[in-house]
Amino acid sequence: MGERRRFSRTAGLTILVGLLALSGPVSAAETVRFSMLPTFLKTPDAVSVTGADPGSVLLPRQNDEALDRHRSPGIPGTDTMALAAVPAPAPAGSRPAERSRLDFVLSPGDLDGAIAGNEETEAVEELDGRFFTNPLEEIEKGEEGNYAGLTARIGKFTHYFQNRGRERFEIWLARSGKYSEMMRRILAQYGLPGDLVYLALIESGFSPKAYSVARAAGPWQFIAGTARRYKLRVDWWVDERRDYEKATHAAASYLRDLYGMFDSWPLAAAAYNAGEMRIKKAVARYKTDDYAQLIRHRYLSRETKDYVPKMLAALSIAKEPEQYGFGDVQYEDPLEFDRATVPGGTDLAALDRILGVEAGSLREWNPELRRFCTPPNREEYEIRLPKGFGPVAAERMEEIRSAAKVTFLSHPVRRGETLASLSGKYGTPVSVLHEINGLRGDSLSRVPRVIVPVTGLSEEDSVPGKEISPDQLRLAHMRVDEGYRKGRTVRVRKGDTLSKIARQAGVSVRSLMRANGIQEAGMIRAGSLIRIPRES
């Protein structure tokens, strides 16, 4: 009887398998129906693979060793595993089944998981900006002017900026020359008064690097939540609150919304400081939309009560600096720059070298970039370059793509390895290894794998999941070294001399002349390209 029962069961399974084979691949709807079954009806030893290609199957649950091959061991954020569609043939570039001790390339998605723990322009309505017109005249009118009830506070801050706060205010005024023209153009696109730029002056002194105790950042001092609400990206790679263009667009959108809520620039400005809900509650509580009346009560903070007067004091001085004793301020030149679109994950130090710009200057031009490279989880990224270097970037784009593109390797830590030894082996600065791996100390004794960014790998070798041999690494180093030996080019700007270029590049004038076939030291002209040789 037992033998007959086993035979019947085997025959039934054979028939079932045959029927399934005839019916073709499991449809998406059938997969969904499977996934919706109660847990107790699902087979515990099988895993449903959703989104699979035709030919994908229900996979038996893998053992721990097999699961390990689909994780990134030792990398934060990859403790759980999401199974993807598994076609019958192994995809190109996949790792072999046996546990490997070689490095393998991380995909952008793997990298994000690894660092997780660490249309036509419409006409714009121009909003009423009379509140900011002729501030000195309005102040002199006292209680008869637009600033009635505010003049005493305005006077207090005017006196402060002229005396105790003079040194800092002079820096702010000087910096305004660099940013205010650009910001005014953006504000005008939203129909806003250009004098709103002075909110950025009192918020940050026009500094993209400003960071407050309330964790607000950038020239317009956005907190992260409001920044994201107005489409600014804030993550491990970039903080667009520090991008003086994108942040100004966001601030303009926010200020336009606030003015739409209150129909009053003093209340809109106060809401920019305290938040719109706080000002709405104050208006409802005291049944007045007069800012001068609201600040007489205790409900608003001292900072918010002083916010509009402080801005008006700054605006008054900025519009007529000579009258207030600031006539000798040396204003910075307005921003002028080129743009270039480079691959995501472009190493900034390598880009400095290839373009021939001063080391570290790209970080200054692109203050939103928080790390050593452009965001690798974007296919491309637009960066700002010093004026005149846009054509250089276009000319050297092939080298940028081959020599500055970062590939992120997952490296299995071996006994005796240190951050210093890895830095020497891969040519990656220790500071970058600390940063990308979230390491506080130098010890690797409890770290099974580390992320190692490298440059110079070919496109074929940069396929996610591909293992990288020592020979491939040596070729990558040779590719980068070859570019280094060839030197770089710089575009001559107005006022440049051979001695000045040689001094900035750290080479002799003689070698500069020899590399460029220059017979006389004075024979260079603005706009021409000069090759910088590498001196041994």
GIKA-V737301 format. One record per residue. N is the residue number from 1. RES is the residue in one letter. OMEGA is omega in whole degrees, -180 to 180 (NA if undefined). Layout:
# GIKA-V737301
n & res & omega
N & RES & OMEGA
N & RES & OMEGA
This chain:
# GIKA-V737301
n & res & omega
1 & M & 179
2 & G & 180
3 & E & -179
4 & R & 180
5 & R & 179
6 & R & 179
7 & F & 180
8 & S & -179
9 & R & 180
10 & T & 179
11 & A & 179
12 & G & 178
13 & L & -180
14 & T & 179
15 & I & -179
16 & L & 178
17 & V & 179
18 & G & 178
19 & L & 179
20 & L & 180
21 & A & 180
22 & L & -175
23 & S & 178
24 & G & -176
25 & P & 177
26 & V & -179
27 & S & 178
28 & A & -179
29 & A & -180
30 & E & 177
31 & T & 179
32 & V & 180
33 & R & 177
34 & F & -176
35 & S & -178
36 & M & 178
37 & L & 173
38 & P & -176
39 & T & -175
40 & F & 177
41 & L & -179
42 & K & 178
43 & T & -176
44 & P & -177
45 & D & 179
46 & A & 180
47 & V & 178
48 & S & 179
49 & V & -177
50 & T & 180
51 & G & -173
52 & A & 173
53 & D & 171
54 & P & -177
55 & G & 176
56 & S & -174
57 & V & 169
58 & L & -174
59 & L & 170
60 & P & -179
61 & R & -175
62 & Q & 177
63 & N & -174
64 & D & -178
65 & E & 179
66 & A & 178
67 & L & -180
68 & D & -178
69 & R & 180
70 & H & 174
71 & R & 169
72 & S & -173
73 & P & 175
74 & G & -178
75 & I & -177
76 & P & 173
77 & G & -180
78 & T & 180
79 & D & 177
80 & T & -174
81 & M & 173
82 & A & -179
83 & L & 177
84 & A & 177
85 & A & -176
86 & V & 175
87 & P & -178
88 & A & 178
89 & P & 179
90 & A & -180
91 & P & 178
92 & A & 178
93 & G & -180
94 & S & -178
95 & R & 178
96 & P & -173
97 & A & -176
98 & E & -180
99 & R & -174
100 & S & 175
101 & R & 177
102 & L & 172
103 & D & 172
104 & F & -174
105 & V & 177
106 & L & 173
107 & S & 176
108 & P & 179
109 & G & 177
110 & D & -178
111 & L & 178
112 & D & 178
113 & G & -177
114 & A & -177
115 & I & -176
116 & A & 179
117 & G & 180
118 & N & NA
119 & E & -175
120 & E & 180
121 & T & 179
122 & E & 176
123 & A & -176
124 & V & 177
125 & E & -179
126 & E & -177
127 & L & -177
128 & D & -180
129 & G & -176
130 & R & -180
131 & F & -176
132 & F & -176
133 & T & 176
134 & N & -177
135 & P & -179
136 & L & 179
137 & E & -179
138 & E & 177
139 & I & -179
140 & E & 178
141 & K & 179
142 & G & -176
143 & E & 178
144 & E & -176
145 & G & -180
146 & N & -175
147 & Y & 179
148 & A & -179
149 & G & -178
150 & L & -170
151 & T & -180
152 & A & 179
153 & R & 177
154 & I & 179
155 & G & 180
156 & K & -178
157 & F & 175
158 & T & 179
159 & H & 180
160 & Y & -179
161 & F & 180
162 & Q & -173
163 & N & -174
164 & R & -178
165 & G & -173
166 & R & -176
167 & E & 180
168 & R & -178
169 & F & 177
170 & E & 177
171 & I & 180
172 & W & 180
173 & L & 179
174 & A & -180
175 & R & -180
176 & S & 178
177 & G & -178
178 & K & -170
179 & Y & -168
180 & S & -179
181 & E & 178
182 & M & -179
183 & M & 178
184 & R & 179
185 & R & -180
186 & I & 178
187 & L & 180
188 & A & 178
189 & Q & 180
190 & Y & -180
191 & G & -176
192 & L & 175
193 & P & -180
194 & G & -178
195 & D & 173
196 & L & 176
197 & V & -177
198 & Y & 167
199 & L & 178
200 & A & 179
201 & L & -177
202 & I & 178
203 & E & -170
204 & S & -172
205 & G & -179
206 & F & -178
207 & S & 175
208 & P & -176
209 & K & -176
210 & A & 179
211 & Y & -173
212 & S & 177
213 & V & 177
214 & A & 179
215 & R & 171
216 & A & -173
217 & A & 173
218 & G & -176
219 & P & -179
220 & W & 172
221 & Q & 175
222 & F & 165
223 & I & -171
224 & A & -178
225 & G & 179
226 & T & 179
227 & A & -179
228 & R & 178
229 & R & 180
230 & Y & 167
231 & K & 173
232 & L & -179
233 & R & 178
234 & V & 179
235 & D & -175
236 & W & -175
237 & W & -176
238 & V & 172
239 & D & -174
240 & E & 170
241 & R & -179
242 & R & 177
243 & D & -171
244 & Y & 176
245 & E & -178
246 & K & 179
247 & A & 178
248 & T & 174
249 & H & -180
250 & A & 179
251 & A & 179
252 & A & 178
253 & S & -179
254 & Y & -179
255 & L & 177
256 & R & 177
257 & D & -179
258 & L & 178
259 & Y & 176
260 & G & 179
261 & M & -169
262 & F & -178
263 & D & -177
264 & S & 180
265 & W & 176
266 & P & 179
267 & L & 177
268 & A & 179
269 & A & 178
270 & A & 179
271 & A & 176
272 & Y & -180
273 & N & -171
274 & A & -174
275 & G & -174
276 & E & -178
277 & M & 179
278 & R & -179
279 & I & 176
280 & K & 179
281 & K & 179
282 & A & 179
283 & V & -179
284 & A & -177
285 & R & -174
286 & Y & 175
287 & K & 176
288 & T & 175
289 & D & 177
290 & D & -178
291 & Y & -179
292 & A & 177
293 & Q & -178
294 & L & -175
295 & I & 175
296 & R & -178
297 & H & -173
298 & R & -171
299 & Y & -179
300 & L & 179
301 & S & 178
302 & R & 180
303 & E & -179
304 & T & 177
305 & K & -179
306 & D & -169
307 & Y & -179
308 & V & 176
309 & P & 179
310 & K & 179
311 & M & -178
312 & L & 176
313 & A & 179
314 & A & 179
315 & L & -179
316 & S & -179
317 & I & -177
318 & A & -179
319 & K & -180
320 & E & -174
321 & P & -179
322 & E & -177
323 & Q & -178
324 & Y & 176
325 & G & 180
326 & F & -176
327 & G & -176
328 & D & 180
329 & V & 177
330 & Q & -176
331 & Y & 176
332 & E & 180
333 & D & 177
334 & P & 180
335 & L & 171
336 & E & -178
337 & F & 172
338 & D & 176
339 & R & 174
340 & A & 177
341 & T & -178
342 & V & 179
343 & P & 170
344 & G & -178
345 & G & 176
346 & T & -179
347 & D & -175
348 & L & 179
349 & A & 178
350 & A & 179
351 & L & 173
352 & D & -176
353 & R & -176
354 & I & -178
355 & L & -179
356 & G & 176
357 & V & -179
358 & E & -178
359 & A & 179
360 & G & -175
361 & S & 180
362 & L & 175
363 & R & 179
364 & E & -180
365 & W & -177
366 & N & -172
367 & P & 179
368 & E & -179
369 & L & -173
370 & R & -173
371 & R & -173
372 & F & -177
373 & C & 173
374 & T & -175
375 & P & -178
376 & P & 179
377 & N & 169
378 & R & -180
379 & E & 177
380 & E & -176
381 & Y & 178
382 & E & 180
383 & I & 174
384 & R & 178
385 & L & 173
386 & P & -178
387 & K & 179
388 & G & -177
389 & F & 175
390 & G & 177
391 & P & 178
392 & V & 179
393 & A & 179
394 & A & -179
395 & E & -173
396 & R & -176
397 & M & 179
398 & E & 179
399 & E & 178
400 & I & -178
401 & R & -176
402 & S & -172
403 & A & -178
404 & A & -179
405 & K & -178
406 & V & 170
407 & T & -177
408 & F & -180
409 & L & 170
410 & S & -173
411 & H & 176
412 & P & -177
413 & V & 180
414 & R & -179
415 & R & 177
416 & G & -180
417 & E & 178
418 & T & 176
419 & L & -180
420 & A & -180
421 & S & 177
422 & L & 178
423 & S & 179
424 & G & -178
425 & K & -173
426 & Y & -177
427 & G & -180
428 & T & -179
429 & P & 178
430 & V & -179
431 & S & 179
432 & V & 177
433 & L & 175
434 & H & -173
435 & E & -173
436 & I & -179
437 & N & 179
438 & G & -177
439 & L & 178
440 & R & 178
441 & G & -178
442 & D & -174
443 & S & 175
444 & L & -173
445 & S & -179
446 & R & -179
447 & V & -178
448 & P & 180
449 & R & 175
450 & V & 175
451 & I & 180
452 & V & 175
453 & P & 178
454 & V & 174
455 & T & 175
456 & G & 178
457 & L & 180
458 & S & 179
459 & E & -180
460 & E & -179
461 & D & -176
462 & S & 179
463 & V & -180
464 & P & -179
465 & G & -178
466 & K & 178
467 & E & -176
468 & I & -179
469 & S & 175
470 & P & 179
471 & D & 178
472 & Q & 177
473 & L & 179
474 & R & 177
475 & L & 178
476 & A & 178
477 & H & 179
478 & M & -180
479 & R & 179
480 & V & 180
481 & D & 179
482 & E & 177
483 & G & 179
484 & Y & -179
485 & R & 179
486 & K & -180
487 & G & -178
488 & R & 178
489 & T & 174
490 & V & 177
491 & R & -179
492 & V & 178
493 & R & -179
494 & K & -180
495 & G & 179
496 & D & 172
497 & T & 178
498 & L & -179
499 & S & 179
500 & K & 179
501 & I & 180
502 & A & -179
503 & R & 180
504 & Q & -178
505 & A & -180
506 & G & 178
507 & V & 179
508 & S & 178
509 & V & -179
510 & R & -179
511 & S & 177
512 & L & 179
513 & M & -178
514 & R & -178
515 & A & -176
516 & N & 178
517 & G & -179
518 & I & -178
519 & Q & -178
520 & E & -173
521 & A & -177
522 & G & -171
523 & M & 170
524 & I & 180
525 & R & -179
526 & A & 179
527 & G & -179
528 & S & 180
529 & L & 178
530 & I & 178
531 & R & 179
532 & I & 180
533 & P & 175
534 & R & 180
535 & E & -179
536 & S & NA
